Amino acid sequence: HAVASQTVTYEEVVKIAYPTPPSPDARYTVTYRNADKPKEGSLAPGQSVEVKKEGTIFNVKATGRS
């Protein structure tokens, strides 16, 4: 997916991965690699990362409340 800004937030990534949440109480684990700053890591709600023009990869996993 293309994004409009070089800075991408946790919330934007989750919305791209899950336009319709799997459940109202779903939690998400977001990891990324090949970004600009920092190169790899994870995002929590409210955090953001600077992506490269091409090639930044995000993994988003939905989990239920346990």
N, C-alpha and C positions, 0 to 999 in steps of 0.2 A: 504494500500500500504506500502511496505517496503521502507525505505530510507537508503542510504549508510552512512550517517553521523548522529551524535547525534544532530547537529545543523541544523535546517531547516529554510529556508528563505521564506518570503512572496512569492517571485517569483516561488519557487519550488512548494509550496502548490497550487498556482493558476494554474500552468502548469499541475499538477496531476488532479485537479478538472475539468479543461477545456483545454484539449489538443488542441482543436480547439476553439478559442474564439468565443462567440456567435455573436459578432459584433466588428468591428475595434475600436470603441470608448467605449467599455465596461469598466466599473470600477468594482472593486471587494471589498467586505467586507469580511475580514478573521478574524474569532474568533477561539479560541482553549480552551481546558480544559484538565486536567490531564497530564500536561506537567511536566518536571523536574524543570526548572527555567525560568520564573515564572510559577506558577501552572496553571493560567488561564489569559485570556486577549484577546487582539486583535493585529493584525499585520498590519502595513502600508508598502507601498513599501520601500524596503531597510532594513527592520527590520528582525530579526530572533529570534528563540526560541530554547531552549534545550529541546528535547523530551525524553520521557522514552523509554526503549527498546520495551515495548508493552503498548498499551492503551491510547496513546495521541489521542485526537479527534479534528479534524478541521472541521469547517463549512465555506464554501465559497459560497457567494451569488454574482451573477453578476447583475449589474444594468446598465442601459443606462444613457447617459448624459442627465441631465434635466435642 
